[in-house]
Amino acid sequence: MFEDQPKKEHAETEASLQEILWQRENIAKRQAAYLKEYGGMLICLTLNIAGPVKRFPLADRGFREGCTRVEAMLKAYNLPVYHRCVHSEKAGQTGFWNVEAEGHWLKRQLTQIEDFDDLGRILDLDLLQTDGRKITRQDVGAKQRRCFLCTNPAVVCGRSRAHTVEELQNYTRQVLSAYFWEKDAQDIGRTAVRALLYEVSATPKPGLVDRYNSGAHSDMDFFTFLDSATVLYPYFFRCAQVGMENCQRNPRTWIESLRVQGILAEKQMLDATNGVNTHKGAIYSLGSICVAAGILSGRGQKKTPEQLCELAGELGVADLESRRHDFSQPGKLPAVPVTQNTGARKEVSNGFPHVLQIGLPSFLRAREMGKNWNDAGVFALLCMVCKVIDTNIVRRKGAEALARVQHQLQKLWKQENLDDKEIEQLDALWSQEGISPGGCADLLALTYFLYFYCEEE
């Protein structure tokens, strides 16, 4: 979209006074040049960051968020944009938009962006007319911008140097951290719910609830899963927050405090479904991935499926060790006996090997083959059923049923293809026999999550 758009975040470095003055001069030159070449009203976006350190990862994210807000406003009002670009230097980033709009009206929209929240206070959105004159906040009846740290006008505090650079820098970083802390946790929670909705929507899934039927289940349907998934958003959001809050600590020191979140989430699920267990396994497994995503976000590390699963594995091991400790205390019993280290708990503590080695690669391969979200999900699910010891099948119908199911799917594993008619036949057969690969359904939700969170960008 933009020229000179940075491909990655800038390392934290100081800009010299000469570089800062050169940046200001360059902005003025570019403003004049863009107005002359493209015309219209010129929006100019910079950040209000005191001191010599203008570029650091959070600042770059803040600038990108500012660009997103401007673009959203332009799109919402369908404003013609003649030219847009970003220039990135050591002394800061600048965004430019040449727009066709009435100047005073447009300035009022920009002041709404600046006044929207604390992050908006860090955004500096100037608007220039064709002759180069700025339209100010005062020109449109908006209040003067206030100082970050007191109620005085910002320009007064700036001229009198009422506050130290360190105080202003600390405020800026706190605002950026708080904003993206909240935003990242929301994104993680929404992605988890989206993954659950995609999983139940993938159709046909032999033996499982989908948009066609309830599979081998008589006590739940598609809408039961929708009710369950939507009430779990606060839990996934909180899991991400817990990961962020404890991103530099050993999980063994805080894993027990997370357990109550899962207990409450399970109650919310049962309340929403009138007592039906739709997502108990996903609460544990997908919740672990959300915590891992929060840890990566808190550390500012790159998010990859491998990193997420490795961290989730560490959480799973810490949880098992904590439960062993509980089991060793007289009068105390763990919520799940440690001897039952199977299914979701085993998959988590091992770092989701079946998702990394089968589910996600199969899903990506299906997408490359041109399959849509639905068919790629069904393909990935059946590939996992081929190889995973699904404890839900074993618990309901025994090990022989699992062996028979996996034998029926060998054609898929060898040829990487089953037509819809064959899958529908399996659905009818497994539903009649009471075979439900619920463990693999949870792994499919995790597959969707990893794709959405790590690969989709």
C-alpha positions as CSV (number, residue, x, y, z in Angstrom):
1,M,0.0,0.0,0.0
2,F,2.7,2.5,1.0
3,E,6.0,3.4,-0.6
4,D,9.0,2.8,1.6
5,Q,6.9,0.9,4.1
6,P,9.3,-0.8,6.7
7,K,9.3,-4.5,6.5
8,K,10.3,-5.1,10.2
9,E,10.4,-3.2,13.4
10,H,13.3,-0.8,14.0
11,A,15.8,-1.6,16.8
12,E,15.9,0.9,19.6
13,T,18.6,3.5,18.8
14,E,19.1,7.2,19.5
15,A,18.9,9.9,16.8
16,S,21.3,12.8,17.0
17,L,20.1,16.4,17.2
18,Q,21.3,16.8,13.6
19,E,19.2,13.8,12.5
20,I,16.1,15.1,14.2
21,L,16.5,18.6,12.6
22,W,17.1,17.0,9.3
23,Q,14.0,14.9,9.7
24,R,11.9,18.0,10.4
25,E,13.3,19.7,7.3
26,N,12.6,16.7,5.2
27,I,9.0,16.6,6.3
28,A,8.5,20.2,5.3
29,K,10.1,19.5,1.9
30,R,8.0,16.4,1.3
31,Q,4.8,18.2,2.3
32,A,5.5,21.0,-0.3
33,A,6.5,18.5,-3.0
34,Y,3.4,16.2,-2.5
35,L,1.0,19.2,-2.4
36,K,2.5,20.5,-5.7
37,E,2.5,17.1,-7.4
38,Y,-0.7,15.5,-6.2
39,G,-2.9,18.3,-4.8
40,G,-5.9,17.9,-2.6
41,M,-5.6,18.0,1.2
42,L,-2.4,16.5,2.7
43,I,-2.6,14.5,5.9
44,C,0.7,14.1,7.7
45,L,1.1,11.5,10.5
46,T,4.0,11.5,13.0
47,L,4.3,10.4,16.6
48,N,4.7,12.6,19.7
49,I,7.8,11.0,21.2
50,A,10.1,13.1,23.4
51,G,13.8,12.6,23.5
52,P,16.4,11.2,21.1
53,V,15.0,7.7,20.9
54,K,12.3,7.9,18.2
55,R,12.3,4.4,16.8
56,F,11.7,1.3,18.9
57,P,9.4,-1.7,18.4
58,L,6.4,-0.3,20.3
59,A,6.8,3.0,18.6
60,D,6.8,1.3,15.2
61,R,3.6,-0.6,16.2
62,G,2.0,2.6,17.4
63,F,2.8,4.3,14.0
64,R,1.3,1.3,12.1
65,E,-1.8,1.6,14.3
66,G,-2.0,5.3,13.4
67,C,-1.8,4.4,9.7
68,T,-4.5,1.8,10.2
69,R,-6.8,4.4,11.8
70,V,-6.3,6.9,9.1
71,E,-7.0,4.3,6.4
72,A,-10.1,3.1,8.2
73,M,-11.5,6.7,8.3
74,L,-10.7,7.2,4.6
75,K,-12.3,4.0,3.6
76,A,-15.4,4.6,5.8
77,Y,-16.1,7.9,4.0
78,N,-15.0,6.6,0.6
79,L,-12.6,9.5,0.2
80,P,-10.5,9.6,-3.0
81,V,-6.8,9.2,-2.2
82,Y,-4.4,10.5,-4.9
83,H,-1.2,9.4,-3.2
84,R,-0.1,7.7,0.0
85,C,3.4,6.8,1.3
86,V,5.5,6.3,4.4
87,H,9.0,7.5,5.0
88,S,11.1,5.8,7.7
89,E,14.3,7.3,9.2
90,K,16.2,6.9,12.4
91,A,14.6,10.1,13.7
92,G,11.0,8.7,13.1
93,Q,8.4,7.7,10.6
94,T,6.1,9.9,8.7
95,G,2.9,9.0,6.7
96,F,1.4,11.1,4.0
97,W,-2.0,11.0,2.3
98,N,-3.2,13.3,-0.5
99,V,-6.9,13.3,-0.1
100,E,-9.9,14.9,-1.8
101,A,-12.1,16.3,0.9
102,E,-13.4,19.5,2.4
103,G,-10.6,20.7,4.7
104,H,-12.4,21.7,7.9
105,W,-14.6,18.6,7.8
106,L,-11.5,16.4,7.4
107,K,-9.7,18.1,10.2
108,R,-12.6,17.3,12.5
109,Q,-12.3,13.6,11.6
110,L,-8.6,13.7,12.4
111,T,-9.1,15.3,15.8
112,Q,-11.5,12.5,16.6
113,I,-8.7,10.0,15.9
114,E,-6.3,12.0,18.1
115,D,-8.8,12.2,20.9
116,F,-10.2,8.7,20.7
117,D,-8.0,7.1,23.4
118,D,-4.6,7.4,25.1
119,L,-2.8,6.0,22.0
120,G,-4.5,8.7,19.9
121,R,-2.8,11.3,22.1
122,I,0.6,10.1,20.9
123,L,-0.5,10.5,17.2
124,D,0.1,13.8,15.6
125,L,-2.1,14.3,12.6
126,D,-1.5,17.6,10.7
127,L,-3.6,18.7,7.8
128,L,-2.3,21.0,5.1
129,Q,-4.2,22.9,2.4
130,T,-3.0,23.2,-1.2
131,D,-1.3,26.5,-0.3
132,G,0.6,24.7,2.5
133,R,-1.3,26.4,5.4
134,K,-2.2,24.1,8.3
135,I,-5.8,23.7,9.4
136,T,-5.5,23.7,13.2
137,R,-7.6,22.2,15.9
138,Q,-8.6,25.7,16.9
139,D,-9.9,26.4,13.3
140,V,-12.5,23.6,13.7
141,G,-13.5,24.5,17.3
142,A,-11.6,21.6,18.9
143,K,-9.8,22.0,22.3
144,Q,-6.1,22.4,22.5
145,R,-4.2,19.3,23.1
146,R,-3.3,18.8,26.7
147,C,0.0,17.8,28.2
148,F,0.5,14.1,28.7
149,L,1.3,14.6,32.4
150,C,-0.8,17.6,33.5
151,T,-3.9,19.6,32.5
152,N,-2.0,22.5,30.9
153,P,-1.9,23.0,27.2
154,A,0.8,20.8,25.6
155,V,2.4,23.8,23.8
156,V,2.8,25.7,27.1
157,C,4.5,22.7,28.9
158,G,6.7,22.1,25.8
159,R,8.0,25.7,25.7
160,S,8.6,25.9,29.4
161,R,10.1,22.4,29.6
162,A,7.8,21.7,32.6
163,H,8.5,18.0,32.5
164,T,11.7,16.0,32.0
165,V,12.3,14.0,28.9
166,E,12.5,10.9,31.0
167,E,9.0,11.6,32.5
168,L,7.5,12.0,29.0
169,Q,9.3,8.9,27.6
170,N,8.0,6.8,30.5
171,Y,4.5,8.0,29.9
172,T,4.7,7.2,26.1
173,R,6.1,3.7,26.7
174,Q,3.4,3.0,29.3
175,V,0.6,4.1,27.0
176,L,2.0,2.0,24.1
177,S,2.6,-1.0,26.3
178,A,-0.9,-0.9,27.9
179,Y,-2.6,-0.4,24.5
180,F,-0.9,-3.3,22.8
181,W,-1.1,-5.5,25.9
182,E,-4.8,-5.2,25.7
183,K,-5.0,-5.4,21.9
184,D,-2.8,-8.5,21.7
185,A,-4.8,-10.3,24.4
186,Q,-8.0,-9.5,22.6
187,D,-6.5,-10.8,19.3
188,I,-5.5,-14.0,20.9
189,G,-8.9,-14.5,22.5
190,R,-10.7,-13.8,19.3
191,T,-8.5,-16.1,17.3
192,A,-9.2,-18.9,19.8
193,V,-13.0,-18.5,19.4
194,R,-12.6,-18.2,15.7
195,A,-10.7,-21.5,15.6
196,L,-13.5,-23.2,17.6
197,L,-16.2,-21.9,15.3
198,Y,-14.3,-23.0,12.2
199,E,-13.8,-26.4,13.7
200,V,-17.4,-27.1,14.4
201,S,-18.4,-25.5,11.0
202,A,-16.1,-27.8,9.0
203,T,-18.4,-30.3,7.2
204,P,-18.8,-33.2,6.8
205,K,-16.8,-34.5,9.8
206,P,-17.4,-38.2,10.3
207,G,-19.0,-38.9,13.7
208,L,-18.7,-35.3,14.8
209,V,-21.1,-32.4,15.2
210,D,-21.1,-30.2,12.1
211,R,-23.4,-28.2,10.0
212,Y,-25.1,-31.3,8.5
213,N,-25.8,-33.3,11.6
214,S,-24.8,-34.2,15.2
215,G,-22.8,-37.2,14.2
216,A,-22.5,-39.8,17.0
217,H,-23.9,-37.4,19.6
218,S,-27.6,-37.2,20.7
219,D,-27.1,-34.6,23.4
220,M,-25.7,-31.7,21.3
221,D,-25.9,-30.1,17.9
222,F,-24.2,-27.3,15.9
223,F,-25.9,-24.6,17.9
224,T,-24.8,-26.1,21.2
225,F,-21.2,-25.6,20.0
226,L,-21.9,-22.0,19.0
227,D,-23.2,-21.2,22.4
228,S,-20.2,-22.9,24.1
229,A,-17.6,-21.2,21.9
230,T,-18.9,-17.7,22.4
231,V,-18.9,-17.8,26.2
232,L,-15.3,-18.9,26.2
233,Y,-13.9,-15.7,24.8
234,P,-13.2,-14.1,28.3
235,Y,-11.3,-17.3,29.3
236,F,-9.0,-17.2,26.3
237,F,-8.5,-13.5,26.7
238,R,-7.5,-14.0,30.4
239,C,-5.2,-16.9,29.4
240,A,-3.3,-14.6,27.1
241,Q,-3.1,-11.9,29.8
242,V,-1.7,-14.5,32.3
243,G,1.0,-15.4,29.7
244,M,1.9,-11.7,29.3
245,E,2.0,-11.1,33.0
246,N,4.3,-14.0,33.7
247,C,6.3,-14.0,30.5
248,Q,9.7,-13.8,32.3
249,R,8.8,-16.3,35.1
250,N,9.2,-20.0,35.3
251,P,5.7,-21.5,34.7
252,R,6.2,-23.8,37.7
253,T,5.9,-20.8,40.0
254,W,2.4,-19.7,38.7
255,I,0.8,-22.6,36.8
256,E,-1.5,-23.4,39.8
257,S,-3.0,-19.9,39.6
258,L,-4.1,-20.6,36.0
259,R,-6.0,-23.7,37.0
260,V,-8.9,-21.8,38.5
261,Q,-9.4,-20.0,35.2
262,G,-10.0,-23.4,33.5
263,I,-12.4,-24.5,36.3
264,L,-14.5,-21.3,35.8
265,A,-14.4,-21.6,32.0
266,E,-15.7,-25.2,32.3
267,K,-18.6,-24.0,34.5
268,Q,-19.4,-21.2,32.0
269,M,-19.4,-23.8,29.2
270,L,-21.8,-26.2,31.1
271,D,-24.1,-23.3,32.0
272,A,-24.3,-22.2,28.3
273,T,-25.0,-25.8,27.1
274,N,-27.3,-27.0,29.9
275,G,-24.6,-29.4,31.2
276,V,-23.3,-30.7,27.9
277,N,-19.5,-31.1,27.6
278,T,-18.7,-29.6,24.2
279,H,-15.2,-28.1,24.8
280,K,-13.6,-29.5,27.9
281,G,-10.6,-30.7,26.1
282,A,-10.3,-27.5,24.1
283,I,-10.4,-25.4,27.3
284,Y,-7.2,-27.1,28.4
285,S,-5.4,-27.4,25.1
286,L,-6.4,-24.2,23.4
287,G,-6.1,-22.4,26.7
288,S,-2.5,-23.5,26.9
289,I,-1.8,-22.2,23.4
290,C,-3.4,-18.8,24.4
291,V,-1.1,-18.6,27.4
292,A,1.9,-19.5,25.2
293,A,0.9,-16.8,22.7
294,G,0.6,-14.3,25.6
295,I,4.2,-15.2,26.7
296,L,5.6,-14.6,23.2
297,S,3.7,-11.3,23.0
298,G,5.0,-10.2,26.4
299,R,8.6,-11.1,25.4
300,G,8.2,-9.3,22.0
301,Q,9.3,-12.5,20.3
302,K,8.3,-13.7,16.8
303,K,5.3,-16.0,16.8
304,T,5.8,-19.3,15.1
305,P,3.8,-22.6,15.5
306,E,7.0,-24.3,16.8
307,Q,7.5,-21.6,19.4
308,L,3.9,-21.7,20.6
309,C,3.8,-25.4,20.8
310,E,7.1,-25.6,22.7
311,L,6.0,-23.1,25.3
312,A,2.6,-24.9,25.6
313,G,4.6,-28.1,26.2
314,E,6.5,-26.4,29.0
315,L,3.2,-25.3,30.6
316,G,1.8,-28.8,30.3
317,V,4.9,-30.3,32.0
318,A,4.7,-27.7,34.8
319,D,1.0,-28.5,35.2
320,L,1.7,-32.3,35.5
321,E,4.4,-31.6,38.1
322,S,2.1,-29.4,40.0
323,R,-0.6,-32.1,40.1
324,R,1.9,-34.7,41.3
325,H,2.8,-32.4,44.1
326,D,-0.9,-32.0,45.0
327,F,-1.4,-35.8,44.8
328,S,1.5,-36.3,47.3
329,Q,-0.2,-34.1,49.9
330,P,-2.4,-35.9,52.5
331,G,-6.0,-35.0,51.9
332,K,-5.4,-33.4,48.5
333,L,-6.4,-34.8,45.2
334,P,-5.6,-33.3,41.8
335,A,-8.5,-32.4,39.6
336,V,-7.3,-35.2,37.2
337,P,-5.3,-38.1,38.6
338,V,-1.7,-38.0,37.3
339,T,-2.1,-41.5,36.0
340,Q,-4.5,-40.2,33.4
341,N,-1.7,-38.5,31.5
342,T,-3.4,-39.2,28.2
343,G,-5.4,-37.4,25.6
344,A,-5.3,-33.6,25.8
345,R,-2.8,-33.5,28.8
346,K,-0.3,-35.8,27.0
347,E,-0.7,-33.8,23.8
348,V,-0.1,-30.5,25.5
349,S,2.9,-31.7,27.6
350,N,4.5,-33.1,24.5
351,G,4.1,-29.8,22.6
352,F,1.3,-30.9,20.3
353,P,3.4,-33.1,18.0
354,H,0.4,-34.3,16.0
355,V,-0.7,-30.8,15.2
356,L,2.8,-29.8,14.2
357,Q,3.7,-33.0,12.3
358,I,0.3,-33.9,10.8
359,G,-2.5,-31.4,11.3
360,L,-0.9,-28.1,10.2
361,P,1.2,-29.5,7.4
362,S,-1.9,-31.4,6.0
363,F,-4.0,-28.2,6.3
364,L,-1.3,-26.1,4.5
365,R,-0.9,-28.8,1.8
366,A,-4.7,-28.8,1.2
367,R,-4.7,-25.0,0.9
368,E,-1.9,-25.2,-1.6
369,M,-4.0,-27.8,-3.6
370,G,-6.8,-25.2,-3.8
371,K,-9.1,-26.5,-1.1
372,N,-11.1,-23.9,0.8
373,W,-11.2,-23.4,4.6
374,N,-13.9,-26.1,5.0
375,D,-12.3,-28.8,2.9
376,A,-8.8,-28.2,4.1
377,G,-10.1,-28.5,7.7
378,V,-11.8,-31.8,7.0
379,F,-8.7,-33.1,5.2
380,A,-6.5,-32.2,8.2
381,L,-8.9,-33.8,10.6
382,L,-9.0,-37.1,8.8
383,C,-5.2,-37.1,8.4
384,M,-4.9,-36.8,12.1
385,V,-7.5,-39.5,12.8
386,C,-5.3,-41.8,10.7
387,K,-2.4,-41.5,13.1
388,V,-3.6,-40.2,16.5
389,I,-4.6,-42.4,19.3
390,D,-7.9,-40.6,19.9
391,T,-8.8,-41.3,23.5
392,N,-12.4,-40.2,22.8
393,I,-12.9,-43.1,20.3
394,V,-11.1,-45.5,22.7
395,R,-13.2,-44.4,25.7
396,R,-16.5,-44.7,23.8
397,K,-15.9,-47.8,21.7
398,G,-12.6,-49.4,22.5
399,A,-9.2,-49.8,20.9
400,E,-10.5,-52.2,18.2
401,A,-12.8,-49.5,17.0
402,L,-9.9,-47.1,16.7
403,A,-7.9,-49.6,14.7
404,R,-10.9,-50.2,12.4
405,V,-11.4,-46.5,11.8
406,Q,-7.7,-45.9,11.0
407,H,-7.7,-48.8,8.6
408,Q,-10.7,-47.2,6.8
409,L,-8.8,-44.0,6.3
410,Q,-5.6,-45.5,4.9
411,K,-6.7,-44.6,1.4
412,L,-6.7,-40.9,2.4
413,W,-3.3,-41.2,4.0
414,K,-1.8,-42.8,0.9
415,Q,-3.6,-40.9,-1.8
416,E,-4.3,-37.6,0.0
417,N,-7.8,-37.6,-1.3
418,L,-11.3,-38.8,-0.4
419,D,-14.3,-37.5,-2.3
420,D,-17.3,-36.0,-0.5
421,K,-19.4,-39.1,-1.1
422,E,-16.9,-41.3,0.7
423,I,-16.6,-38.9,3.6
424,E,-20.4,-38.8,3.9
425,Q,-20.5,-42.6,3.9
426,L,-18.0,-42.6,6.7
427,D,-20.0,-40.1,8.6
428,A,-23.2,-42.2,8.4
429,L,-21.2,-45.3,9.4
430,W,-19.4,-43.8,12.4
431,S,-22.4,-41.9,13.6
432,Q,-24.4,-45.2,13.6
433,E,-21.7,-47.0,15.5
434,G,-21.2,-44.2,18.0
435,I,-17.6,-43.4,16.9
436,S,-16.6,-39.8,17.6
437,P,-13.0,-38.6,17.1
438,G,-13.4,-35.8,19.5
439,G,-9.7,-35.6,20.5
440,C,-8.8,-35.0,16.9
441,A,-11.5,-32.3,16.6
442,D,-9.7,-30.4,19.4
443,L,-6.5,-30.8,17.4
444,L,-8.3,-29.4,14.4
445,A,-9.2,-26.3,16.4
446,L,-5.6,-26.0,17.3
447,T,-4.6,-26.3,13.7
448,Y,-6.9,-23.5,12.7
449,F,-5.5,-21.4,15.6
450,L,-1.9,-21.9,14.5
451,Y,-2.7,-21.0,11.0
452,F,-4.7,-17.9,11.8
453,Y,-2.3,-16.6,14.4
454,C,1.0,-17.5,12.8
455,E,0.6,-18.1,9.1
456,E,-2.3,-16.0,7.9
457,E,-0.5,-12.7,8.0
